[in-house]
Amino acid sequence: MGLRKPPLHAIHADRDASFTEFGGWEMPVEFDSIRTEHAAVRESAGLFDVSHMGEIRVSGPDAAELMGRLTTNDVAELDPGDTQYACITDDEGIILDDTVVFRLADADGVPQYLFIPNAGHDTEMYTRWIEYRDEWDLDATVHNATEEWAMLALQGPDAPDLAAAATDGASRDIARFDAAFLDVAGVRCFTSRTGYTGEDGFEFLVPWDEAETVWSAFDCQPCGLGARDTLRLEMGFLLSGQDFDPEDEPRTPYEAGVGWTVDLDTEFVGRDALERVESEGVDERFRGVVLQQRGVPRHGYEVVDADGEHLGHLTSGTMSPTLGEPIGLGYLSTEQAPPGTRVRVLVRGEPKQANVVTPPFIDK
């Protein structure tokens, strides 16, 4: 089976973007340079094509119960137009995916939700929702709309003005983590004030065949997945498949630093296991490191103490374009490597001095 392509693939190719495979999709990784694109988002604005993200729509009389029993947060708190970050866990409380849940306007009194699985997880999550719906005999319709909607992300301090210009000012009425349907360049888009960079901005779900019209409505730096990764890493945001993965990096929300997404007052798959974890504590936690010597931390690098004793390992790392310092994320011993601890990161086998910090690395 070949790679899936976003509807703007040819537009990106004409712009001389370079591409990479991510989650089964061929996506633009870089248009000009990661540093240029990263700086544009921190200082002005950048536009990302993130159409590899999934979209699953859930509706029907039992839609709220189905969503509530398959995500860790409390969807009952959501009013139409609200959004919520949550995890999807297995029976052992291990994160299968993280997601943003949108409460849409009711249709004839029937609740509707939309959630966003990570790239390449849409089919898996669609199947999971269908199987549990049938097992629990719930009245809900589940629809995988991933290849019906393109997804664009406008991010940066100038993003609110750019969005307002494209929506006749309507986007200014959307508060942080709220969403609404707005017209962008004449195209009806589901617009949320969310993002993955730490900057103010918007994400637009655009009808697949209208993606070029909306992409062209914003005059700012096009950005690829390379800059998206350095931006999210500076904020300490998790990357599915790397900072957690049910096979290669099995982690609970408490280990991954997103225990705040777990509402133990609700009943969901993995709840009992997570109650035990919350009570007993964890051996390792998601931390950041800042290298004090030359070198770039990378996924898989070991972290040790001054005597060479193992303390943990990194799951992500880069040279921070904003700070000009090498930074990394990973799992370190809760007792032996609290924030402020001086450690060593083995960069290609050579120990490099580093300090343990609690992300984010930058103040946003």
N, C-alpha and C positions, 0 to 999 in steps of 0.2 A: 504494500500500500504506500502510495507516494505521500509526500508532505502536504498538509493542508496550507492553503495560501489565503491571506486576507484580501478583501476586494481591492485594496489600494496597492497591491504588489507591483503592478506595472508602473504605477505612478512613482513609487519609490525607486524602482529600477531606472526610470528615466532621470531621476534626481541623483543617480550614481550612488545610491545607498549600497552598503555591503550587508549581506544577509547571514543569518545563523539559524540553525534548527533549535526550536525550543518547544517542548511539550508536543512534538509532532507537527509543529507549524514552521514554515519558513518565514521568518520575521526580520525586519530591518534592525541591525545591531548598531549601525553607525552611519550618519549622513556626512558629517564633516570631520569632527573628531570628538571623542568622548569628553575631553576637557572643555571644548567650545560649547558643546551641548549642555554639559553639566553647569557651566558658568551662566549660560543663558537662563536656565531655570532658576538658579539662585539669585540672579541679578535682574532679570526682566521676565521672559516667558519662553516656554518651549511647548511643542505639540508632539505627542506620542501617538502612534498607532498601536493600540493594545487589543486588537481584534482577536487575538489568540485566547483571551479570557472567555470563560463559558457563561452562558445565560440559561438558567432553568426557571421556568415559570410554574407556580403551584397555585391552584385555585380550587374553590369548592367549599361546601359546608364544613368539612374537616381539615381545611388547608392549614389553619393555625395549629391544630393538634399535631398534624404530620410534621410541620416545620419545627414545632417546639420539642418533639420527641427525637428529632434528628440533628439538632444543633444545641450547643451548650448554653447559649444565652436565653433570655426570656422574651420570646417574640410577642407575648401578650402586652409588653410595654409599648409596642409600636403602634402609632397612629398612622393613617394614610399620609405618605410623604416622608415618613421617618426612615432612617437607615440604622443598621446595627452590625457591628463586627462580632463574629462568633467562630467557634471551632466545630468541626465535625469529627467525632471520636468513635472508636470501636468499643467493644465490651470492656476492654481493659483500660479505657481512658486514653489510649494512644491517638494522637492527632492524625486523621486521615487527610484532612484538608483544612484550610481556613477560608473564610468567606465573608462577604458583606451581604446582608439580607435587607431587601427593600420591602416595605409595606406599600402596596399600590392602592389606589382607590377601589372601593368595593364595586362590584359589577352586579346590579340588581340585588343588592344586599348580601352578596356572596363575597367573602374575603379573597384577596389575591396577593401573592407574594412573588418576588423575584429574587433569586440569589445567584451569586457569581462564583462558580468554582474556578480554581486555577487552571492554567493552560493544560490541555490534555486530560483533564479530570471530568469533563462534562458528561461523557458517556458513562463513566463509572458512577458518578453521582446520580445521574438520571436513573440508572438501573437500581441503585440503592434505594432511592425514593420509591420507585415502583414496587420493588420487592417488599419493603416494609409497609407500604400502603396496603398491599394485598394481604400480608400476614396479619395486620391489625384490623383489617376490614374497615378501612376509612374511606369516606366519600370525598375524594380529591382527584383533580386532574393534574398530571405532571407533563410538562412539555419542554423538550430540549430545543431552545431557540438560538443556539450558538451560531449557526450559519444563516440566521435571518437578520442579525444585528452586527454591525461593525461597532467597535468601541474606540473612542478617541479620548485622550487626556490632555487638557490644557492646564499647565502648571507654572506657577511663578508669581512674583509680586505684581506683575502687570496683567495677570490672567483675569482678574475681575473686570478691568476696563475693556479688555479685548472681548470678553464674553458679553459684557453689557452692550458693546457696539454691535455685536452680531445678533443680539436678541431684543433690540429696541429697549434695552434697560431691564427687561424682565428678570434676568439672572440675578440682579441685585436683591431680589426678594427671597432668594434661596439662602438660608442660613447654613452654617457648617453642619454637615452630615444630614441635611435635608435634601429632598429631590422633588422634581415636578416635570411635567411634559412642557417643553418650550419649543418655539419655532426658531431654528438657527438657519439663516440664509434661506428661509422659506421651507425648511425641512423640519417636520415634527420629530423632536428628539427627546428621549428620556434623559434628563439632565440632573446630575447630583453634584453637590459641593463636597467632593471627596477626592482622594488621590493617594499616591504612594511615594511622595517625594519629601514630605514635610512642609511644602509650600502651600499657600492658598491656591485654589484652582477648582476645576470642574472636570467631570467625566461625562461623556455624551454617548448614549446608545443610539446609533443611527441606523435606519433601514439600510440593509446591505448594499442596495443599488444606488443609494444616495450618498455614499461615503465620500466620494470625490467632491461633491458640492460643499459639504460641511468642512472637510479638510482644507479646502481652498478659501474658506471664509476667514481664516485666521492668518494674519501676516506676522509670523514669528518663526523662530528657529525650529525646524523639524528635528526630532530627537529619536534615537534608537534605544534598544534594550541595554546597550552598554552604559549609557548615562543613567538610565533608569536604575541600574544595579548600583552604581556608585552613590546615587542620591538616596536610595532606600537604605544602603549600608550605613551611610553617615547618620541616619535616623534610628538605626538598630531595628528596622522592620524585618520580619521573618520572610525568607524565600522558600516557598514550598519545593520539596524535592532536594533541598540542600541543607537548610537550617532545621528542617524536620522532614522525615520520610518514614512511613510505617515499616519499610523494609530495611533501609540502610541507616536511618537515624531516628529510631522510634522514641518519641518524646510525648509527655503529657503537657497540657497547657501550663501547669505549675512550673515544670522544668523550663519551658520555653519562654517564660516571662509574660505570658498572657493569661494568667490565672484569673484576671479580672473579667474575662469573658465567660467564666463558669458560674452559673447560677444554680447552686445546689438545692434551692427551693423548688426547682422544676424537675420533672422526670424526663430523662433523655438517655439514650444509649451511652453507656460509660459512666453514668452518674455515680453509681455505688463505688466503682473503682476509684473515681476521682475524690469522693468523700474520704476514702481511706488515705489517699495520697495527701490530701489537704490536712488531715489529722496527723499523719506520721511524719510529714515533711519529705524533702527530696535530698538526694545525695549530691546532685549536680544542678547548677543553674546556668541560664543563658547570660553570658557576660561579654563585655568588650575588653579588648587589649589595645594599648597604644605602644608601638615599638619605640624604644629610645635609641636604637642603632639602625644603620642602613639595612634595608631588606624590605620585602613586601610579603606580609602574611597571606597565606592561601588556604583554601579548603583542605582539610585533612592534616594540617601541621599540628604536631604535638606541643603541648605546653607543660613545662616541668618547673620544679623549684631550683634553688641554687645548687642543691646536691644532685640534681638530675632525676629526682623522683617525679613520677607522672602525676599531673594535676588535672589534665583534661586535653581537649583538642579543639581546633578551630573548624568552623563550618563555612565561614565566608571571610574574605579579606581583600583589601585593596590599598592603593595609595590615595588617601582622601584628597580630591582636588580642592576642596574648600580649606582644609587645614594644612595641606602640604605635609601630612604625616601619615605613616603607615598604620592602618587600623585593622582590627579583626574582630569577628564575632565567633562565639563557640560556647562549649559547655565545660565549666570548671567546677572542681570540688567545692561544695558549699562551705565546708569547714576550713579547708586549707587555702582557699583563694578568694577571700572576700574582697570587695572594692578597696583599692589602695595597696594591695599586695604587689610586691615586686616579683616578677616571674621571668621565665625564659621561654621564648618561642623558638622551636627548632626549625630554622629556615634552611631547607636543603641540608638538614643534619647539623647545622651550625647554630649554637645557642645565641639568641639575640635578646638583650634585656628589654623588658616591657613592663608596663603598669596595668593592673586590672582596673577597669572602670565600669560603671553602670551606664549603658547607652540610654539616650542618644549621645553621639559624640559632639554634636553642635546644638546650639540653643535655638530651637524653633518652636 
